[in-house]
Amino acid sequence: PCDVFVAVDVPTPERLGDGAALQAKADLTVTIDHHAVPEAMSELSYTDPDAPSTSLLIWELAGLLGADRGRLIATCCYTGLVTDTGRFQYQNATDAAFAGAAEMVAAGAEPPLVARFLFQSRSLASVQLEGRNVDHMALSTDGAAALSWLSLADFEACHACKADAEPMVDVLRAIDGVEVACMLREQPGGEVRGSLRAKGDVDVAAIARSFGGGGHTAAAGFTFTGTLVEAV
């Protein structure tokens, strides 16, 4: 048992995985998040669905608490901000995001260093996996929706791991004319993980919720129980 359990960027106990058992035993529970949910899972909740990233809330909260927001803290918070805003390309790249980023850089965060490790250090397996992702891709008749998938066999053939598939849904979204992208990833145990992204006003979180998932308007996810063929 622990005295205090702080959940960060996780809106529900189900998403805590093995941590849910620890949270249930904690004397005090806290949530810091930017996911909108019907009810809070913690006694204390610092949640703002309009925040570009939870790391920006961490940054602001650290300032309110008088914590030392030095280079390491600034780098971590900037990393969360740049990933959640898609390198400041998504709809959540608000003035608050840029203002927070400026503070973090002033405190010692180095954008070129973060970009190098996040976006310029892909494994060969990830690049090979991208080829299979493109081969499997299908577009809707009007070209506004893109769907692709990766099987366990694809991962095995490329000697790839889960992290290697992270950029795949953005490859689909980057196609000119595509408004909604869906990436399906087969997982062991008869489940398929789905990632959804939108460019415009389509609420992909609503689509994800119809499969028991959730997320943000422009970025959401879900888990489908069944075969990859059924998921497609």
Protein Blocks (a to p, Z undefined) as FASTA:
>chain_A
ZZbdcdehiabfklnmmmlmmmmmpmbdcdddfbdcfbdcbfbdcddfkbmbfklmmmmm
mmmnopacdfklmmmmmmmmmmmnonolafklcfklmmmmmmmmmnopafklmmmmmmmm
ccfklmmmmmmmmmmpccdfkopaccddddfklmmmnopafklmmmmmmmmmmpghiabd
cdddddehhiacdddddfblccfklmmmmnopacdfklccdddeddfklmZZ
